[in-house]
């Protein structure tokens, strides 16, 4: 089983099936939206 974790706030975004235990880092929609607003 794998887990997708936000690299900014460490929130769990999703789980997926995999043969190994895996942790992938991405950016959650909340942090992604905050980045868009601050870059303007």
PDB file of N, CA, C and O in Angstrom:
ATOM      1  N   UNK A   1       0.843  -1.177   0.000  1.00  0.00           N
ATOM      2  CA  UNK A   1       0.000   0.000   0.000  1.00  0.00           C
ATOM      3  C   UNK A   1       0.886   1.236   0.000  1.00  0.00           C
ATOM      4  O   UNK A   1       1.911   1.285   0.680  1.00  0.00           O
ATOM      5  N   UNK A   2       0.482   2.211  -0.756  1.00  0.00           N
ATOM      6  CA  UNK A   2       1.235   3.450  -0.833  1.00  0.00           C
ATOM      7  C   UNK A   2       0.404   4.621  -0.336  1.00  0.00           C
ATOM      8  O   UNK A   2      -0.826   4.574  -0.314  1.00  0.00           O
ATOM      9  N   UNK A   3       1.100   5.660   0.057  1.00  0.00           N
ATOM     10  CA  UNK A   3       0.453   6.859   0.560  1.00  0.00           C
ATOM     11  C   UNK A   3       1.007   8.061  -0.166  1.00  0.00           C
ATOM     12  O   UNK A   3       2.216   8.156  -0.380  1.00  0.00           O
ATOM     13  N   UNK A   4       0.138   8.984  -0.549  1.00  0.00           N
ATOM     14  CA  UNK A   4       0.567  10.247  -1.140  1.00  0.00           C
ATOM     15  C   UNK A   4       0.398  11.305  -0.057  1.00  0.00           C
ATOM     16  O   UNK A   4      -0.695  11.492   0.476  1.00  0.00           O
ATOM     17  N   UNK A   5       1.502  12.004   0.266  1.00  0.00           N
ATOM     18  CA  UNK A   5       1.545  12.962   1.358  1.00  0.00           C
ATOM     19  C   UNK A   5       1.916  14.336   0.814  1.00  0.00           C
ATOM     20  O   UNK A   5       2.752  14.447  -0.083  1.00  0.00           O
ATOM     21  N   UNK A   6       1.300  15.375   1.353  1.00  0.00           N
ATOM     22  CA  UNK A   6       1.635  16.739   0.947  1.00  0.00           C
ATOM     23  C   UNK A   6       3.027  17.088   1.470  1.00  0.00           C
ATOM     24  O   UNK A   6       3.322  16.884   2.648  1.00  0.00           O
ATOM     25  N   UNK A   7       3.872  17.611   0.598  1.00  0.00           N
ATOM     26  CA  UNK A   7       5.242  17.941   0.997  1.00  0.00           C
ATOM     27  C   UNK A   7       5.302  19.223   1.819  1.00  0.00           C
ATOM     28  O   UNK A   7       6.317  19.484   2.465  1.00  0.00           O
ATOM     29  N   UNK A   8       4.252  20.020   1.811  1.00  0.00           N
ATOM     30  CA  UNK A   8       4.249  21.280   2.562  1.00  0.00           C
ATOM     31  C   UNK A   8       3.649  21.116   3.955  1.00  0.00           C
ATOM     32  O   UNK A   8       4.227  21.587   4.935  1.00  0.00           O
ATOM     33  N   UNK A   9       2.489  20.450   4.056  1.00  0.00           N
ATOM     34  CA  UNK A   9       1.796  20.383   5.347  1.00  0.00           C
ATOM     35  C   UNK A   9       1.709  18.971   5.930  1.00  0.00           C
ATOM     36  O   UNK A   9       1.119  18.788   6.995  1.00  0.00           O
ATOM     37  N   UNK A  10       2.279  17.977   5.259  1.00  0.00           N
ATOM     38  CA  UNK A  10       2.290  16.572   5.709  1.00  0.00           C
ATOM     39  C   UNK A  10       0.906  15.940   5.826  1.00  0.00           C
ATOM     40  O   UNK A  10       0.753  14.931   6.515  1.00  0.00           O
ATOM     41  N   UNK A  11      -0.097  16.504   5.177  1.00  0.00           N
ATOM     42  CA  UNK A  11      -1.429  15.906   5.186  1.00  0.00           C
ATOM     43  C   UNK A  11      -1.457  14.724   4.225  1.00  0.00           C
ATOM     44  O   UNK A  11      -0.816  14.760   3.175  1.00  0.00           O
ATOM     45  N   UNK A  12      -2.194  13.680   4.578  1.00  0.00           N
ATOM     46  CA  UNK A  12      -2.362  12.539   3.685  1.00  0.00           C
ATOM     47  C   UNK A  12      -3.369  12.913   2.607  1.00  0.00           C
ATOM     48  O   UNK A  12      -4.505  13.282   2.906  1.00  0.00           O
ATOM     49  N   UNK A  13      -2.945  12.815   1.352  1.00  0.00           N
ATOM     50  CA  UNK A  13      -3.804  13.182   0.228  1.00  0.00           C
ATOM     51  C   UNK A  13      -4.591  11.978  -0.258  1.00  0.00           C
ATOM     52  O   UNK A  13      -5.793  12.077  -0.504  1.00  0.00           O
ATOM     53  N   UNK A  14      -3.918  10.837  -0.398  1.00  0.00           N
ATOM     54  CA  UNK A  14      -4.576   9.671  -0.965  1.00  0.00           C
ATOM     55  C   UNK A  14      -3.780   8.413  -0.639  1.00  0.00           C
ATOM     56  O   UNK A  14      -2.639   8.487  -0.183  1.00  0.00           O
ATOM     57  N   UNK A  15      -4.399   7.251  -0.881  1.00  0.00           N
ATOM     58  CA  UNK A  15      -3.736   5.954  -0.761  1.00  0.00           C
ATOM     59  C   UNK A  15      -3.873   5.247  -2.098  1.00  0.00           C
ATOM     60  O   UNK A  15      -4.826   5.490  -2.838  1.00  0.00           O
ATOM     61  N   UNK A  16      -2.921   4.372  -2.411  1.00  0.00           N
ATOM     62  CA  UNK A  16      -2.998   3.598  -3.642  1.00  0.00           C
ATOM     63  C   UNK A  16      -2.419   2.213  -3.403  1.00  0.00           C
ATOM     64  O   UNK A  16      -1.646   2.005  -2.468  1.00  0.00           O
ATOM     65  N   UNK A  17      -2.798   1.276  -4.250  1.00  0.00           N
ATOM     66  CA  UNK A  17      -2.338  -0.105  -4.125  1.00  0.00           C
ATOM     67  C   UNK A  17      -0.976  -0.261  -4.784  1.00  0.00           C
ATOM     68  O   UNK A  17      -0.769   0.178  -5.916  1.00  0.00           O
ATOM     69  N   UNK A  18      -0.055  -0.887  -4.072  1.00  0.00           N
ATOM     70  CA  UNK A  18       1.280  -1.164  -4.582  1.00  0.00           C
ATOM     71  C   UNK A  18       1.805  -2.381  -3.834  1.00  0.00           C
ATOM     72  O   UNK A  18       1.351  -2.671  -2.726  1.00  0.00           O
ATOM     73  N   UNK A  19       2.748  -3.090  -4.423  1.00  0.00           N
ATOM     74  CA  UNK A  19       3.306  -4.265  -3.767  1.00  0.00           C
ATOM     75  C   UNK A  19       4.141  -3.884  -2.550  1.00  0.00           C
ATOM     76  O   UNK A  19       4.201  -4.638  -1.579  1.00  0.00           O
ATOM     77  N   UNK A  20       4.773  -2.743  -2.594  1.00  0.00           N
ATOM     78  CA  UNK A  20       5.625  -2.290  -1.499  1.00  0.00           C
ATOM     79  C   UNK A  20       4.925  -1.172  -0.722  1.00  0.00           C
ATOM     80  O   UNK A  20       3.977  -0.557  -1.210  1.00  0.00           O
ATOM     81  N   UNK A  21       5.403  -0.929   0.477  1.00  0.00           N
ATOM     82  CA  UNK A  21       4.937   0.240   1.227  1.00  0.00           C
ATOM     83  C   UNK A  21       5.715   1.426   0.678  1.00  0.00           C
ATOM     84  O   UNK A  21       6.945   1.455   0.735  1.00  0.00           O
ATOM     85  N   UNK A  22       4.990   2.404   0.148  1.00  0.00           N
ATOM     86  CA  UNK A  22       5.609   3.525  -0.545  1.00  0.00           C
ATOM     87  C   UNK A  22       5.026   4.827  -0.033  1.00  0.00           C
ATOM     88  O   UNK A  22       3.837   4.905   0.276  1.00  0.00           O
ATOM     89  N   UNK A  23       5.864   5.849   0.054  1.00  0.00           N
ATOM     90  CA  UNK A  23       5.385   7.186   0.411  1.00  0.00           C
ATOM     91  C   UNK A  23       5.826   8.129  -0.704  1.00  0.00           C
ATOM     92  O   UNK A  23       7.021   8.289  -0.956  1.00  0.00           O
ATOM     93  N   UNK A  24       4.861   8.748  -1.363  1.00  0.00           N
ATOM     94  CA  UNK A  24       5.140   9.716  -2.417  1.00  0.00           C
ATOM     95  C   UNK A  24       4.760  11.100  -1.919  1.00  0.00           C
ATOM     96  O   UNK A  24       3.792  11.261  -1.177  1.00  0.00           O
ATOM     97  N   UNK A  25       5.524  12.085  -2.331  1.00  0.00           N
ATOM     98  CA  UNK A  25       5.238  13.452  -1.911  1.00  0.00           C
ATOM     99  C   UNK A  25       4.694  14.257  -3.077  1.00  0.00           C
ATOM    100  O   UNK A  25       5.215  14.188  -4.190  1.00  0.00           O
ATOM    101  N   UNK A  26       3.649  15.016  -2.816  1.00  0.00           N
ATOM    102  CA  UNK A  26       3.016  15.887  -3.796  1.00  0.00           C
ATOM    103  C   UNK A  26       2.552  17.126  -3.045  1.00  0.00           C
ATOM    104  O   UNK A  26       2.929  17.337  -1.892  1.00  0.00           O
ATOM    105  N   UNK A  27       1.742  17.934  -3.692  1.00  0.00           N
ATOM    106  CA  UNK A  27       1.216  19.121  -3.039  1.00  0.00           C
ATOM    107  C   UNK A  27      -0.306  19.013  -3.004  1.00  0.00           C
ATOM    108  O   UNK A  27      -0.940  18.803  -4.038  1.00  0.00           O
ATOM    109  N   UNK A  28      -0.891  19.155  -1.818  1.00  0.00           N
ATOM    110  CA  UNK A  28      -2.345  19.029  -1.694  1.00  0.00           C
ATOM    111  C   UNK A  28      -3.033  20.244  -2.314  1.00  0.00           C
ATOM    112  O   UNK A  28      -2.414  21.298  -2.459  1.00  0.00           O
ATOM    113  N   UNK A  29      -4.299  20.107  -2.678  1.00  0.00           N
ATOM    114  CA  UNK A  29      -5.021  21.222  -3.310  1.00  0.00           C
ATOM    115  C   UNK A  29      -5.032  22.489  -2.449  1.00  0.00           C
ATOM    116  O   UNK A  29      -4.954  23.593  -2.987  1.00  0.00           O
ATOM    117  N   UNK A  30      -5.127  22.350  -1.132  1.00  0.00           N
ATOM    118  CA  UNK A  30      -5.129  23.522  -0.250  1.00  0.00           C
ATOM    119  C   UNK A  30      -3.824  24.302  -0.338  1.00  0.00           C
ATOM    120  O   UNK A  30      -3.844  25.526  -0.465  1.00  0.00           O
ATOM    121  N   UNK A  31      -2.703  23.615  -0.274  1.00  0.00           N
ATOM    122  CA  UNK A  31      -1.400  24.282  -0.377  1.00  0.00           C
ATOM    123  C   UNK A  31      -1.171  24.804  -1.789  1.00  0.00           C
ATOM    124  O   UNK A  31      -0.569  25.862  -1.972  1.00  0.00           O
ATOM    125  N   UNK A  32      -1.646  24.071  -2.783  1.00  0.00           N
ATOM    126  CA  UNK A  32      -1.488  24.483  -4.179  1.00  0.00           C
ATOM    127  C   UNK A  32      -2.229  25.792  -4.425  1.00  0.00           C
ATOM    128  O   UNK A  32      -1.705  26.690  -5.085  1.00  0.00           O
ATOM    129  N   UNK A  33      -3.451  25.902  -3.894  1.00  0.00           N
ATOM    130  CA  UNK A  33      -4.238  27.125  -4.056  1.00  0.00           C
ATOM    131  C   UNK A  33      -3.592  28.297  -3.333  1.00  0.00           C
ATOM    132  O   UNK A  33      -3.602  29.419  -3.840  1.00  0.00           O
ATOM    133  N   UNK A  34      -3.029  28.050  -2.151  1.00  0.00           N
ATOM    134  CA  UNK A  34      -2.352  29.116  -1.401  1.00  0.00           C
ATOM    135  C   UNK A  34      -1.146  29.634  -2.175  1.00  0.00           C
ATOM    136  O   UNK A  34      -0.886  30.837  -2.182  1.00  0.00           O
ATOM    137  N   UNK A  35      -0.401  28.729  -2.832  1.00  0.00           N
ATOM    138  CA  UNK A  35       0.768  29.139  -3.627  1.00  0.00           C
ATOM    139  C   UNK A  35       0.351  30.031  -4.786  1.00  0.00           C
ATOM    140  O   UNK A  35       1.010  31.033  -5.067  1.00  0.00           O
ATOM    141  N   UNK A  36      -0.739  29.678  -5.462  1.00  0.00           N
ATOM    142  CA  UNK A  36      -1.211  30.486  -6.594  1.00  0.00           C
ATOM    143  C   UNK A  36      -1.567  31.896  -6.142  1.00  0.00           C
ATOM    144  O   UNK A  36      -1.269  32.867  -6.838  1.00  0.00           O
ATOM    145  N   UNK A  37      -2.203  32.014  -4.979  1.00  0.00           N
ATOM    146  CA  UNK A  37      -2.634  33.319  -4.488  1.00  0.00           C
ATOM    147  C   UNK A  37      -1.448  34.176  -4.069  1.00  0.00           C
ATOM    148  O   UNK A  37      -1.477  35.390  -4.269  1.00  0.00           O
ATOM    149  N   UNK A  38      -0.402  33.580  -3.490  1.00  0.00           N
ATOM    150  CA  UNK A  38       0.733  34.357  -3.014  1.00  0.00           C
ATOM    151  C   UNK A  38       1.687  34.746  -4.135  1.00  0.00           C
ATOM    152  O   UNK A  38       2.456  35.693  -3.974  1.00  0.00           O
ATOM    153  N   UNK A  39       1.661  34.045  -5.263  1.00  0.00           N
ATOM    154  CA  UNK A  39       2.575  34.347  -6.373  1.00  0.00           C
ATOM    155  C   UNK A  39       2.102  35.521  -7.225  1.00  0.00           C
ATOM    156  O   UNK A  39       2.876  36.050  -8.022  1.00  0.00           O
ATOM    157  N   UNK A  40       0.856  35.934  -7.071  1.00  0.00           N
ATOM    158  CA  UNK A  40       0.320  37.020  -7.902  1.00  0.00           C
ATOM    159  C   UNK A  40       0.821  38.359  -7.481  1.00  0.00           C
ATOM    160  O   UNK A  40       0.460  39.371  -8.082  1.00  0.00           O
TER     161      UNK A  40
END
